[in-house]
Amino acid sequence: MYKGRFYVVEVTGGKLQIPIANGQMKLENYQEMEIEGYDNVKKAFISSSINNHIGSNIDTQLGNYNPNTAVFIYEWESELRPGFKIRKQRVLQIVDDSHYTETYYEEQNGTKKITRSLEYSRITGN
């Protein structure tokens, strides 16, 4: 997309409680969209994501890439409820042409804790 400079990721997942306009919750399929790419002015990788879960907010992650370790590190602050901000970090490591990992961290009581860790593999030969 956009001459290879940015890409879009769309995720549809299972049923979750989703907030609706009147403050109530409704069981719906989880949806997320991310736009990611390199910002020449900021000299950093940028990822913006929106979803229909919890705060239904827009998070913007700012990241850098280390070519020696094939690791992207993104950092941002998320505010899912008014006045409740959480510092977050995403570490994406390219293992090889067909595999990568993502580890998500949150600052909890002044300590960085892993909140999820994912491993991805390319599917070949459909």
Disulfide bonds with the S-S distance in Angstrom:
none
